[in-house]
Amino acid sequence: MAVKIRLTRMGKKKQPSYRVVVMDSRKPRDGAYIEQIGRYDPRQDPSLVEIDNDRALDWLNKGAQPTDRARKLLEISGAWTRFRVSKGDIHTVEARPEVAAAPEPIPAAAEPPETEAAAAAATELPAGEAAAEAEMAEAGTAEAGSAEAGPAEAGSPESGALESGALETENPEEATP
């Protein structure tokens, strides 16, 4: 007997609600079922999905095949993920229990590194990356120094003057087109 997990329609005309049931695949949609494992009401906002995950997992382990819509509802409830973990399709990493170990001794002679190469080794960066970071830091300080030098001259590109070459004047009659 081919067993399916699927939906049976309940409710009035144009007001559907569904039961999530386990039934023989040869039975009609609203026919007799083996077991009801949940319900689904799409008209509520948000949709109501109630599924007994333990019973669903039991039927999935016995070989029941869910329909597409039932599989989606099982994913929402979490039963489908539990089934795939138990089947071995999804690998989980469990935390190791902590063993009471002696703390590692702290080195007393921890001195700061003197060169860039030593700094790169201490921070576990390749030497090229450490040098690039040092250059970026130097460039950042150089830009900050030039910004503090003072206001830009009138007519220079930094002053915000028009790029067409016309300079602003106090008297609009003096400006030539």
C-alpha positions in Angstrom: 0.0 0.0 0.0 1.4 3.4 -1.1 1.0 5.8 1.8 1.0 9.6 1.2 0.9 12.6 3.5 -1.5 15.1 1.8 -4.2 17.6 2.4 -7.9 17.0 2.5 -10.2 20.0 1.9 -12.6 21.1 4.6 -14.8 24.2 5.0 -17.5 25.8 3.1 -17.6 27.0 -0.5 -14.9 29.6 -1.2 -13.7 29.2 2.5 -11.1 26.4 2.4 -9.3 24.9 5.3 -7.3 21.7 5.1 -6.4 18.7 7.3 -2.9 17.3 6.9 -3.6 13.5 6.8 -1.8 10.2 6.1 -3.8 8.2 3.6 -3.6 5.5 0.9 -2.7 7.2 -2.4 -5.5 5.3 -4.2 -8.2 7.0 -2.1 -10.0 10.1 -3.3 -8.9 13.5 -2.0 -11.6 13.8 0.7 -11.8 10.0 1.3 -11.1 8.0 4.4 -7.7 8.6 6.0 -5.4 6.6 8.3 -4.4 9.4 10.6 -4.8 13.2 10.9 -1.4 14.8 11.8 -2.2 18.4 11.5 -4.3 21.2 9.9 -3.7 24.2 7.6 -5.8 27.3 7.3 -4.6 29.6 4.5 -7.2 32.3 5.1 -5.8 33.5 8.4 -3.1 36.2 8.3 -0.5 34.7 8.8 -1.6 31.3 7.7 -2.2 28.7 10.4 0.0 25.6 10.2 -0.3 23.1 13.0 1.4 19.8 12.5 2.3 17.1 15.1 6.0 16.8 14.2 6.6 13.6 16.1 3.7 11.8 14.3 4.8 13.2 10.9 8.4 12.1 11.5 7.2 8.7 12.4 5.2 8.4 9.2 8.1 9.7 7.1 10.4 7.2 8.6 7.9 4.4 7.8 8.1 5.5 4.1 5.1 7.9 3.6 5.7 10.3 0.7 4.4 13.8 1.2 2.8 15.7 -1.7 4.4 19.0 -2.8 2.1 21.2 -0.7 2.4 18.8 2.3 6.2 18.9 2.0 6.1 22.7 2.1 4.0 22.6 5.3 6.3 20.0 6.8 9.3 22.3 6.1 7.5 25.2 7.8 6.8 23.2 10.9 10.3 21.7 11.0 9.3 18.1 10.6 10.9 17.8 7.1 14.3 19.1 8.4 14.2 16.7 11.4 13.5 13.8 8.9 16.4 14.8 6.6 18.7 15.0 9.6 17.7 11.6 10.9 18.0 10.2 7.4 21.5 11.6 7.0 20.9 14.1 4.2 21.8 17.0 6.4 24.9 16.9 8.6 24.8 18.8 11.9 27.7 19.8 14.0 27.1 19.3 17.7 29.1 21.3 20.3 31.7 19.2 22.1 31.4 19.0 25.8 34.0 21.2 27.5 36.6 19.3 29.4 38.0 21.0 32.5 41.6 21.5 31.4 44.4 23.4 33.0 44.6 27.0 31.7 47.5 27.7 29.4 50.3 29.7 30.9 50.5 33.3 29.8 54.0 34.2 28.4 55.5 36.8 30.7 57.9 38.3 28.2 55.3 39.4 25.6 56.9 42.4 24.0 55.4 44.4 21.1 56.8 43.7 17.7 59.5 46.2 16.6 59.3 45.9 12.8 56.5 45.7 10.2 57.4 42.1 9.4 57.1 41.2 13.1 53.8 43.0 13.3 52.5 41.1 10.3 53.6 37.8 11.8 52.0 38.8 15.1 48.7 39.6 13.5 49.0 36.6 11.1 48.8 38.8 8.0 51.0 38.2 5.0 53.8 40.7 4.8 52.4 42.3 1.6 49.0 42.9 3.3 50.7 44.4 6.3 52.8 46.8 4.1 49.6 47.8 2.2 47.8 48.6 5.4 50.8 50.7 6.6 50.8 52.6 3.3 47.0 53.2 3.6 47.5 54.5 7.1 50.2 56.9 6.0 48.1 58.1 3.0 45.2 58.8 5.4 47.4 60.9 7.6 48.8 62.8 4.6 45.3 63.6 3.3 44.2 64.8 6.7 47.2 67.1 6.9 46.4 68.7 3.5 42.8 69.3 4.5 43.9 71.2 7.6 46.3 73.4 5.6 43.6 76.0 4.9 40.9 77.0 2.5 41.4 76.5 -1.2 42.1 79.5 -3.4 39.3 80.9 -5.5 39.3 79.5 -9.0 41.0 76.3 -8.0 39.1 73.0 -8.6 38.8 72.4 -4.9 37.0 75.7 -4.3 33.9 74.5 -6.2 34.2 77.1 -9.0 32.5 76.5 -12.3 34.5 74.3 -14.6 33.5 76.4 -17.6 36.2 78.9 -16.7 33.9 81.7 -15.6 34.7 83.1 -12.2 32.1 84.7 -10.0 32.3 88.4 -9.6 30.6 90.9 -7.3 29.0 92.9 -10.0 26.9 90.9 -12.5 27.5 93.5 -15.3 31.2 92.9 -15.3 30.8 89.2 -16.2 31.1 88.7 -19.9 29.3 85.8 -21.7 
